[in-house]
Amino acid sequence: MSFKDLLKDKVDGLDIELFHMTAEHFDVLAGLPFHHRDPFNRLILAQCLSENLPLLNKDSALSNYGLKRLW
């Protein structure tokens, strides 16, 4: 099963919005201090900061970035 098929089968209808990386997200990412070194978490963090969204993640190291972290 392709990822596209998985999204269609499992995500469609769940009221979930997928975010694409934008130039603004990459600008925020480039300016982040290295409190956290995981590249995937840093990408998600940059999106949350850019979009003013809370982050649902239990990694307490992400709290050092000044965003609302749930969990």
Secondary structure as the mmCIF struct_conf table of DSSP 4:
data_model
#
loop_
_struct_conf.conf_type_id
_struct_conf.id
_struct_conf.beg_label_comp_id
_struct_conf.beg_label_asym_id
_struct_conf.beg_label_seq_id
_struct_conf.end_label_comp_id
_struct_conf.end_label_asym_id
_struct_conf.end_label_seq_id
HELX_RH_AL_P HELX_RH_AL_P1 PHE A 3 LEU A 6
HELX_RH_PI_P HELX_RH_PI_P1 LEU A 7 VAL A 11
TURN_TY1_P TURN_TY1_P1 ASP A 12 GLY A 13
BEND BEND1 LEU A 14 LEU A 14
HELX_LH_PP_P HELX_LH_PP_P1 LEU A 18 MET A 21
HELX_RH_AL_P HELX_RH_AL_P2 ALA A 23 GLY A 31
TURN_TY1_P TURN_TY1_P2 PHE A 34 HIS A 35
HELX_RH_AL_P HELX_RH_AL_P3 PRO A 39 GLU A 51
TURN_TY1_P TURN_TY1_P3 ASN A 52 ASN A 52
STRN STRN1 LEU A 55 LEU A 56
HELX_RH_3T_P HELX_RH_3T_P1 SER A 60 TYR A 65
BEND BEND2 GLY A 66 LEU A 67
STRN STRN2 ARG A 69 LEU A 70
#
